[in-house]
């Protein structure tokens, strides 16, 4: 039985909340309308109950690239409430990350949401980590999950000129460029700024933190200090990478901070390809420690 710390599943409550809007982000039927992006046709089958065979726990999270957390509170909270209610109603083996409003942070409301049974808090990588929100987490010994936020407008200037009736960039662009850049920046910001203020915080960075840990040599060359000790409470999640990237991260950080994530329905959990012991660590032992803060080898 394994743990997947990164899935998305839009419940009917969340879908209806998006359809009730007429400004981005919203759904027109199953067409997703976002600021600065072409309409996206959502496949309803992606958000039906999926096969969870072999999963001890699958943590679902808000689709932060939609930009919901940055809406004004009066627009943000109805969507978040719908997400929270739907996620909590999924039942086993599902759990969920809570989400919160970043345009006007409300630590008390976050505390009440977390106390409903969420695994921890997810924030967009584009959000400034709010100290009061993080203190709510550490006060409950719950982890933080950092996920890519809105991709922003597509590039339409050289060397990527915009042509009439054609998108400025290919459809894979957000996943390969803005999302990776966001996670890369978040990894370094948390090390430099957030960790000194919140020494007990456990954090998991999606998509191997955009491979930021592999830039330690450049960090040293540019005056960022030596590698030092690996922070045992800064985890990285594996979605959309495979054996080569995972192996490189393990060589840099060790095996104990790498956790399994799929980003379903958009991707499948990768096979690390590092042997049975590493498999067990990435898919069972490490995710359990991220979530509970407790060491276990079973």
C-alpha positions as CSV (number, residue, x, y, z in Angstrom):
1,X,0.0,0.0,0.0
2,X,1.4,3.4,-1.0
3,X,0.8,7.1,-0.4
4,X,0.3,9.7,-3.2
5,X,0.6,13.2,-1.8
6,X,-0.5,15.0,-5.0
7,X,-3.8,14.4,-6.8
8,X,-6.6,16.6,-8.2
9,X,-10.3,15.6,-8.2
10,X,-13.0,18.2,-8.9
11,X,-16.1,17.2,-7.0
12,X,-19.6,18.2,-8.1
13,X,-19.7,20.9,-5.4
14,X,-16.5,22.5,-6.8
15,X,-17.6,22.2,-10.4
16,X,-20.9,23.9,-9.6
17,X,-19.2,26.7,-7.8
18,X,-17.0,27.4,-10.8
19,X,-20.1,27.3,-13.1
20,X,-21.8,29.8,-10.9
21,X,-19.2,32.4,-11.8
22,X,-19.2,34.6,-15.0
23,X,-15.6,36.0,-14.6
24,X,-12.4,34.0,-14.7
25,X,-11.8,31.5,-13.3
26,X,-15.1,29.9,-14.3
27,X,-16.6,26.9,-16.1
28,X,-18.9,27.2,-19.1
29,X,-20.2,23.7,-19.2
30,X,-16.9,21.9,-19.2
31,X,-14.9,24.7,-20.8
32,X,-12.5,26.3,-18.3
33,X,-12.0,30.1,-18.8
34,X,-8.9,31.6,-17.2
35,X,-7.3,35.0,-17.4
36,X,-4.5,35.2,-20.0
37,X,-5.0,31.6,-21.3
38,X,-7.0,30.1,-24.2
39,X,-10.2,28.2,-23.2
40,X,-9.4,24.7,-22.0
41,X,-11.8,21.7,-22.5
42,X,-11.9,19.7,-19.3
43,X,-12.6,16.0,-19.6
44,X,-15.3,15.1,-17.1
45,X,-13.9,11.6,-16.9
46,X,-10.7,13.0,-15.3
47,X,-12.7,14.0,-12.3
48,X,-14.8,10.9,-11.8
49,X,-13.8,8.3,-9.2
50,X,-10.6,6.8,-10.2
51,X,-8.8,3.5,-9.5
52,X,-7.2,3.7,-6.1
53,X,-6.1,0.1,-5.9
54,X,-2.9,-0.2,-3.8
55,X,-3.2,3.3,-2.3
56,X,-3.2,3.7,1.4
57,X,-3.8,7.4,1.1
58,X,-4.3,9.8,-1.8
59,X,-4.2,13.5,-0.9
60,X,-6.2,15.7,-3.3
61,X,-5.4,19.4,-3.6
62,X,-6.9,22.6,-5.1
63,X,-5.9,23.4,-8.6
64,X,-3.8,26.4,-7.7
65,X,-3.1,27.4,-11.3
66,X,-6.7,28.6,-11.5
67,X,-5.7,31.6,-9.3
68,X,-8.6,31.1,-6.8
69,X,-6.5,31.8,-3.7
70,X,-5.7,35.3,-5.0
71,X,-9.3,36.4,-5.7
72,X,-10.9,38.9,-3.3
73,X,-12.2,37.2,-0.2
74,X,-15.9,37.5,-1.2
75,X,-15.1,35.6,-4.4
76,X,-12.4,33.3,-3.0
77,X,-14.2,31.7,-0.1
78,X,-17.2,30.3,-1.8
79,X,-14.9,28.4,-4.1
80,X,-12.7,27.3,-1.3
81,X,-15.6,26.2,0.8
82,X,-17.0,24.1,-2.1
83,X,-13.5,22.6,-2.6
84,X,-13.2,21.8,1.1
85,X,-16.7,20.3,1.5
86,X,-16.3,18.1,-1.6
87,X,-12.8,16.9,-0.7
88,X,-13.8,15.9,2.8
89,X,-16.8,14.0,1.4
90,X,-14.6,11.7,-0.8
91,X,-14.0,9.1,1.8
92,X,-11.1,6.6,2.0
93,X,-8.5,6.3,0.7
94,X,-8.7,10.1,0.0
95,X,-7.5,12.8,2.2
96,X,-6.9,16.4,1.3
97,X,-4.8,19.5,1.6
98,X,-6.6,22.6,2.8
99,X,-6.5,25.8,0.8
100,X,-6.8,29.4,2.0
101,X,-7.3,33.0,0.8
102,X,-4.1,34.9,0.1
103,X,-5.6,38.2,-1.0
104,X,-6.7,38.7,2.7
105,X,-5.1,36.0,4.9
106,X,-7.4,34.8,7.7
107,X,-5.5,32.6,10.2
108,X,-8.6,31.9,12.3
109,X,-10.5,30.6,9.4
110,X,-7.5,28.5,8.3
111,X,-7.4,27.0,11.8
112,X,-11.1,26.0,11.7
113,X,-10.6,24.5,8.2
114,X,-7.6,22.5,9.3
115,X,-9.4,21.2,12.4
116,X,-12.0,19.6,10.1
117,X,-9.5,16.9,9.3
118,X,-7.2,18.2,6.5
119,X,-3.7,16.8,6.2
120,X,-2.1,20.3,6.0
121,X,-2.2,23.4,3.9
122,X,-1.4,23.9,0.2
123,X,-0.2,27.3,-1.0
124,X,0.6,28.4,-4.6
125,X,4.3,28.9,-5.2
126,X,3.5,32.4,-6.3
127,X,2.1,33.4,-2.9
128,X,4.2,35.2,-0.3
129,X,4.3,32.7,2.6
130,X,2.3,34.4,5.4
131,X,3.9,34.0,8.9
132,X,0.6,33.9,10.7
133,X,-0.7,31.1,8.4
134,X,2.5,29.1,8.8
135,X,2.2,29.5,12.6
136,X,-1.2,28.0,12.5
137,X,0.4,25.0,10.8
138,X,3.3,24.6,13.1
139,X,1.0,25.0,16.1
140,X,-0.8,21.9,14.9
141,X,2.3,20.0,13.7
142,X,0.9,19.9,10.2
143,X,2.8,20.1,6.9
144,X,2.8,22.6,4.0
145,X,2.5,21.7,0.4
146,X,3.9,24.2,-2.2
147,X,2.2,23.8,-5.6
148,X,2.6,25.8,-8.8
149,X,0.3,28.8,-9.1
150,X,-1.1,30.7,-12.1
151,X,1.1,30.5,-15.2
152,X,0.5,34.1,-16.2
153,X,0.1,35.3,-19.8
154,X,1.7,33.3,-22.6
155,X,4.8,34.7,-24.2
156,X,4.1,36.5,-27.4
157,X,7.3,38.4,-28.1
158,X,10.5,37.2,-29.9
159,X,11.7,34.6,-30.0
160,X,8.1,33.3,-29.6
161,X,6.1,35.6,-31.9
162,X,2.4,35.5,-31.7
163,X,0.7,34.6,-35.0
164,X,-2.9,35.3,-35.9
165,X,-5.2,32.5,-34.7
166,X,-2.4,30.6,-33.0
167,X,-1.4,30.3,-29.4
168,X,1.8,32.1,-28.4
169,X,3.3,28.9,-26.8
170,X,2.7,25.2,-27.1
171,X,0.2,23.5,-24.6
172,X,3.0,22.0,-22.5
173,X,4.6,25.4,-21.9
174,X,3.1,26.1,-18.4
175,X,4.1,22.7,-17.0
176,X,7.7,23.1,-18.4
177,X,8.4,26.8,-17.9
178,X,6.3,28.9,-15.5
179,X,5.6,26.0,-13.1
180,X,9.2,24.9,-12.9
181,X,10.4,28.4,-12.5
182,X,7.9,29.0,-9.7
183,X,9.0,25.9,-7.8
184,X,12.6,26.7,-8.3
185,X,12.2,30.1,-6.8
186,X,10.1,28.8,-4.0
187,X,12.7,26.3,-2.9
188,X,15.4,28.9,-2.6
189,X,13.1,31.4,-1.0
190,X,12.0,29.0,1.7
191,X,15.6,28.1,2.5
192,X,16.8,31.7,2.6
193,X,13.8,33.4,4.2
194,X,11.1,31.1,5.6
195,X,13.2,28.4,7.3
196,X,14.9,30.8,9.7
197,X,11.5,32.2,10.8
198,X,9.8,28.8,11.0
199,X,12.4,26.2,12.1
200,X,9.8,23.5,12.9
201,X,7.8,23.7,9.6
202,X,7.6,20.6,7.4
203,X,7.3,21.6,3.7
204,X,6.8,19.5,0.6
205,X,7.7,21.1,-2.8
206,X,5.8,19.7,-5.9
207,X,7.6,18.5,-9.0
208,X,10.9,18.0,-7.3
209,X,11.0,21.7,-6.5
210,X,11.6,22.4,-10.2
211,X,15.0,20.6,-9.8
212,X,16.2,23.5,-7.8
213,X,18.3,21.3,-5.5
214,X,20.5,20.3,-8.4
215,X,21.7,23.9,-8.7
216,X,23.8,23.8,-5.5
217,X,27.1,24.2,-7.4
218,X,25.8,27.4,-9.0
219,X,24.5,28.5,-5.6
220,X,28.0,28.1,-4.1
221,X,29.6,29.8,-7.1
222,X,27.4,32.8,-6.7
223,X,28.0,33.3,-3.0
224,X,25.1,31.3,-1.6
225,X,27.2,29.4,0.8
226,X,28.0,25.7,0.9
227,X,25.6,22.8,0.7
228,X,25.6,22.3,4.5
229,X,23.3,19.7,6.0
230,X,20.2,18.5,4.1
231,X,17.1,19.9,5.8
232,X,15.2,16.7,6.8
233,X,11.9,18.5,6.8
234,X,12.1,20.0,3.3
235,X,10.6,17.3,1.1
236,X,10.3,17.1,-2.7
237,X,7.5,15.3,-4.6
238,X,8.1,13.4,-7.8
239,X,5.2,14.2,-10.2
240,X,6.0,14.3,-13.9
241,X,9.6,13.2,-13.4
242,X,11.2,9.8,-13.8
243,X,14.2,7.7,-12.8
244,X,16.9,10.0,-14.1
245,X,15.6,13.1,-12.3
246,X,14.7,11.2,-9.2
247,X,18.2,9.6,-9.1
248,X,19.9,13.0,-9.5
249,X,17.8,14.4,-6.6
250,X,18.6,11.5,-4.4
251,X,22.3,11.9,-5.0
252,X,21.9,15.6,-4.0
253,X,19.5,15.3,-1.1
254,X,19.4,11.7,-0.1
255,X,16.5,9.3,-0.2
256,X,14.7,10.4,3.0
257,X,13.1,13.6,1.7
258,X,11.7,12.3,-1.6
259,X,8.0,11.5,-1.6
260,X,5.6,10.0,-4.1
261,X,3.2,12.2,-6.0
262,X,1.3,11.6,-9.3
263,X,-0.5,14.9,-10.1
264,X,-3.4,12.7,-11.3
265,X,-5.4,13.0,-13.5
266,X,-2.8,14.9,-15.5
267,X,0.1,12.4,-15.0
268,X,0.9,9.1,-13.3
269,X,3.1,8.5,-10.4
270,X,6.6,7.7,-11.7
271,X,8.5,4.5,-11.0
272,X,11.7,5.6,-9.2
273,X,13.7,2.7,-10.6
274,X,16.1,2.7,-7.7
275,X,15.2,-0.7,-6.2
276,X,12.7,-2.1,-3.7
277,X,14.1,-0.3,-0.6
278,X,14.1,3.1,-2.3
279,X,10.6,2.4,-3.6
280,X,9.3,1.7,-0.1
281,X,11.0,4.8,1.2
282,X,9.6,7.1,-1.5
283,X,6.1,5.6,-1.6
284,X,5.5,4.8,2.1
285,X,8.0,5.8,4.7
286,X,8.8,9.3,3.6
287,X,5.2,10.4,2.9
288,X,4.1,9.1,6.3
289,X,6.9,11.2,7.9
290,X,5.9,14.3,5.9
291,X,2.3,14.0,7.0
292,X,2.7,12.9,10.6
293,X,6.1,14.1,11.5
294,X,6.9,10.7,13.0
295,X,9.6,8.3,11.8
296,X,8.5,4.8,10.8
297,X,10.2,2.1,8.8
298,X,7.1,-0.1,8.1
